[in-house]
Amino acid sequence: MSSSTPKKRRSQAWFEGRSKDNFIHRSWMKSEGLPDDSFDGRPVIGICNTWSDLTPCNHHFRELAERVRHGVLQAGGLPLEFPVSSLGETLMRPTAMLFRNLASMDVEEAIRAHPLDGVVLLAGCDKTTPATLMGAASVNLPTIVVSGGAMLNGRFRGQTIGSGTHVWKFAEAVAAGTMSEQEFMQAERCMSRSSGVCMTMGTASTMACLVEADAAERLHVGETIAASFALPDAGPPFDLHAVLCNKTPNAENEKMILGMQFLPSASSGTTNAARRLSEFLLRRYGSGVAPLGNGTHVADGVVS
């Protein structure tokens, strides 16, 4: 009876062995307080964090990363958090879109260069989701996404106001003389009531839904309110197996991609979803990509 040798994890090329390089890798990590058994072959899971004070939508990601860290530890893995470029839609000029590919390269090279067996992407604000997804897809390690969730609804004079929508309405009302500048400033303090992405069905929430349709979001927290602090507690303790096994079988590709293709329309999502989807699929499935008539792209041989 033959016995197969277990496949070594990617991280073991750094941490297993008695070479000078292995010595260096382990010794410097031990300066962080890691014990010897941290390097016993357990999976090393990177926590890719897009937290920044300059990205208000992702401002709660430090706490979110700690929840993910505890979940990885409970599941027997070694969590290692690392920062990447964060793209704050509300502050970056001329537009965050100008820097999305740069952020994607940052994510890709950070994952590729380090001893990681799987990655958890913390994403929220508009371009941080496609940027992290595209970067991770290029490396092709097992990956899941934890979406940061939406902020609470704004309230002004008894009415619900949406982020990214009412600001235009209010600005036009001031210009028309039906709203005073004092009222405009009062509304400013009422619109953004908590951390999280725009609570309207804009780019951020549309991207979170696409991620769930892609099966990369295994915790199903894409529509969770950020202020509820229910994020990754939305289900059982963090599923390390889901990270290491999150490579969707080819048999599921057709159904998955068709679902992603129609989801933006079904959910009243943003029209730029088609562009984001085509770019992500290009990274996920390679260069064999053909356009559909409606502007989205799918991989050749996956959808006829």
C-alpha atoms as one frame of an Amber mdcrd trajectory, in Angstrom:
protein
   0.000   0.000   0.000   1.593   3.221  -1.173   1.478   6.374   0.884   1.557
   9.780  -0.707   3.817  12.467   0.694   1.812  15.487   1.881   2.400  18.531
  -0.268   4.426  21.154   1.533   2.920  24.545   2.153   4.369  27.544   0.370
   5.453  29.125   3.669   7.629  26.135   4.538  10.172  27.282   1.943  10.830
  30.175   4.359  10.326  28.609   7.780  11.223  24.911   7.509  14.810  23.749
   7.478  18.180  24.552   9.003  19.723  26.799   6.384  21.024  30.283   7.023
  17.975  31.754   5.285  15.576  29.672   7.397  17.458  30.858  10.492  17.029
  34.489   9.429  13.337  34.149   8.603  12.449  32.499  11.904  14.750  34.578
  14.102  13.407  37.927  12.986   9.801  36.753  13.276  10.507  35.599  16.834
  11.295  39.223  17.677   7.536  39.757  17.395   7.015  37.280  20.223   6.149
  34.238  18.103   6.986  30.897  19.780   8.792  28.010  18.092   5.614  26.140
  17.225   4.486  29.024  15.015   6.761  27.496  12.375   5.648  23.872  12.678
   4.085  23.793   9.208   0.742  25.346  10.104  -0.784  27.541   7.366   0.382
  31.139   7.329  -2.554  33.403   6.503  -1.939  36.980   5.422  -4.408  39.672
   6.467  -4.255  42.307   3.734  -5.482  45.498   5.398  -6.582  48.621   3.508
  -7.072  50.612   6.734  -6.177  54.307   6.585  -7.162  57.538   8.316  -7.427
  58.890   4.765 -10.060  56.280   3.898 -13.000  56.946   6.245 -14.985  54.020
   4.807 -12.293  51.610   6.057 -11.544  53.318   9.348 -12.874  50.396  11.419
 -10.548  47.885   9.750  -8.079  47.781  12.645 -10.783  46.236  14.829 -11.933
  44.073  11.934  -8.390  42.759  11.400  -8.192  41.743  15.068 -11.363  39.684
  14.713  -9.914  37.943  11.668  -6.621  37.402  13.514  -8.374  35.702  16.442
 -10.348  33.522  14.056  -7.218  32.358  12.228  -5.515  31.540  15.534  -8.532
  29.571  16.748  -8.498  27.606  13.504  -4.835  26.667  13.968  -3.232  29.069
  11.519  -0.627  31.793  11.882  -2.109  35.220  11.005   0.251  37.893   9.688
  -1.259  41.309   8.948   0.274  43.621   6.361  -0.715  47.058   5.012  -1.266
  47.956   1.382  -2.188  51.140  -0.455  -5.635  52.364   0.556  -7.764  54.322
  -1.890 -10.204  56.705  -0.232 -12.793  57.770  -2.778 -13.847  60.848  -0.811
 -10.414  62.484  -0.518  -8.194  61.382  -3.424  -7.750  63.816  -6.294  -8.275
  63.806  -9.171  -9.862  60.370  -8.677  -9.116  57.139  -6.817  -9.501  55.273
 -10.106  -6.190  56.756 -11.251  -4.412  54.738  -8.547  -6.359  51.476  -8.622
  -3.851  49.568 -10.757  -0.994  50.874  -8.612  -2.747  49.565  -5.508  -3.357
  46.257  -7.286   0.360  45.947  -8.004   1.105  46.698  -4.351  -1.226  43.881
  -3.243   0.133  41.435  -5.805   3.788  41.960  -4.979   3.213  42.033  -1.214
   1.505  38.632  -1.388   3.960  37.119  -3.866   7.068  38.203  -1.979   6.079
  36.876   1.458   5.628  33.419   3.053   1.843  33.213   2.769  -0.332  30.161
   2.136  -3.600  32.037   1.909  -4.866  35.599   2.153  -7.795  37.430   3.711
  -8.497  40.723   1.950 -10.091  43.488   4.016 -11.794  45.747   1.500 -14.540
  48.336   1.546 -14.228  51.710  -0.144 -14.946  51.652  -3.867 -11.588  50.860
  -5.481 -10.112  48.855  -2.600 -12.226  45.812  -3.480 -11.277  45.511  -7.183
  -7.665  46.516  -6.425  -7.158  43.841  -3.772  -9.042  41.208  -5.773  -7.051
  41.855  -8.944  -3.752  41.743  -7.068  -4.612  38.521  -5.267  -5.951  36.886
  -8.436  -2.632  37.510 -10.184  -0.788  35.570  -7.458  -3.445  32.837  -7.390
  -3.203  31.859  -3.737  -6.331  30.745  -1.860  -8.134  33.981  -0.994 -11.304
  35.229   0.612 -12.619  38.752   1.123 -14.082  40.314   4.238 -16.138  43.317
   3.152 -16.249  46.129   5.692 -19.986  46.726   5.432 -22.058  49.862   4.978
 -22.437  52.852   7.268 -25.660  53.687   9.058 -28.340  55.628   7.186 -28.114
  59.383   7.529 -30.994  61.282   9.112 -31.824  64.946   8.541 -34.985  66.607
   9.807 -36.831  63.336  10.086 -35.853  62.056   6.654 -33.421  59.343   5.629
 -30.565  60.698   3.535 -28.209  58.598   1.441 -24.464  59.099   1.182 -23.334
  59.976  -2.301 -26.874  60.848  -3.387 -28.393  63.571  -1.216 -25.261  65.690
  -1.290 -26.046  66.475  -4.940 -29.681  67.171  -4.124 -28.714  69.484  -1.264
 -26.144  71.344  -3.362 -28.762  71.976  -6.058 -31.250  73.125  -3.391 -28.734
  75.688  -2.095 -28.108  76.909  -5.627 -31.871  77.209  -6.195 -32.360  79.108
  -2.936 -34.656  76.489  -1.382 -32.077  75.472   1.220 -29.913  77.812   3.273
 -26.170  77.375   3.681 -26.748  76.883   7.415 -29.125  73.989   6.670 -26.586
  72.625   4.196 -23.917  72.560   6.909 -26.319  70.897   9.347 -27.031  68.165
   6.789 -23.297  67.612   6.387 -23.061  66.546  10.027 -26.034  64.196   9.644
 -25.131  62.251   6.486 -22.159  60.109   7.552 -23.095  58.664  10.941 -20.625
  55.781  11.283 -17.736  53.927   9.726 -18.454  51.894   6.623 -19.012  52.424
   2.930 -21.865  54.397   1.375 -25.164  52.841   2.418 -26.551  53.452  -1.071
 -26.122  50.874  -3.843 -22.987  52.513  -5.198 -19.679  51.082  -6.324 -18.623
  49.774  -2.892 -21.810  47.803  -2.184 -22.005  46.574  -5.782 -18.436  45.279
  -5.548 -19.247  43.556  -2.242 -22.153  41.760  -3.920 -19.985  40.723  -6.880
 -17.407  39.303  -4.474 -20.079  37.161  -2.829 -21.276  35.970  -6.238 -17.679
  35.004  -7.061 -17.595  32.832  -3.916 -14.543  34.762  -2.687 -16.625  36.172
   0.169 -17.239  33.033   2.221 -18.388  34.817   5.385 -21.398  36.478   3.704
 -20.944  39.848   5.368 -21.067  42.000   2.231 -24.392  43.579   3.193 -23.693
  43.822   6.930 -23.845  47.227   8.615 -20.315  48.134   9.710 -21.466  49.661
  12.999 -23.097  46.411  14.093 -19.655  44.911  14.841 -21.076  41.592  13.621
 -18.437  41.235  10.921 -16.728  38.101  10.891 -18.899  36.950  13.750 -21.700
  36.669  11.202 -21.113  32.920  11.184 -19.027  30.294  12.976 -15.387  31.013
  13.915 -13.233  32.049  10.996 -13.170  29.262   8.416  -9.505  28.599   7.712
 -10.480  25.659   5.500 -12.472  28.056   3.329  -9.344  30.127   2.767  -7.081
  27.238   1.863  -9.671  25.577  -0.384 -11.162  28.673  -1.992 -10.402  27.844
  -5.602 -13.732  27.401  -7.312 -13.951  24.132  -9.335 -14.101  24.601 -13.105
 -17.522  22.970 -13.196 -18.874  25.912 -11.218 -17.293  28.646 -13.353 -20.105
  28.992 -15.865 -22.839  29.322 -13.254 -20.725  31.649 -11.138 -19.763  33.993
 -13.972 -23.299  34.161 -15.308 -24.455  35.089 -11.824 -21.815  37.813 -11.569
 -22.789  39.107 -14.997 -26.449  39.656 -14.117 -26.083  40.569 -10.445 -25.447
  44.337 -10.929 -28.683  44.705 -12.875 -30.651  42.475 -10.509 -29.447  44.445
  -7.485 -29.714  47.921  -9.074 -25.951  48.208  -8.762 -23.622  50.660 -10.440
 -23.069  50.650 -14.201 -19.278  50.533 -13.777 -19.597  46.972 -12.464 -19.180
  45.569 -15.974 -15.787  47.211 -16.296 -14.632  46.010 -12.896 -15.908  42.493
 -13.587 -14.114  42.176 -16.917 -10.809  43.298 -15.396 -11.114  40.891 -12.470
 -12.007  37.933 -14.693  -9.035  38.718 -16.909  -6.772  38.362 -13.877  -8.580
  35.278 -12.557  -8.736  33.264 -15.784  -5.831  34.594 -17.826  -5.495  36.148
 -21.245  -8.112  34.004 -22.974 -10.914  36.489 -22.459 -13.606  37.409 -24.963
 -16.070  40.324 -24.712 -19.821  39.856 -24.528 -22.189  42.157 -26.320 -23.291
  43.841 -23.090 -19.783  45.015 -22.234 -18.826  42.348 -19.717 -16.097  39.822
 -20.373 -15.829  36.134 -19.658 -13.066  33.625 -20.123 -12.982  31.697 -23.383
 -14.255  28.164 -22.898 -16.042  29.003 -19.656 -19.176  30.613 -21.060 -20.126
  29.814 -24.617
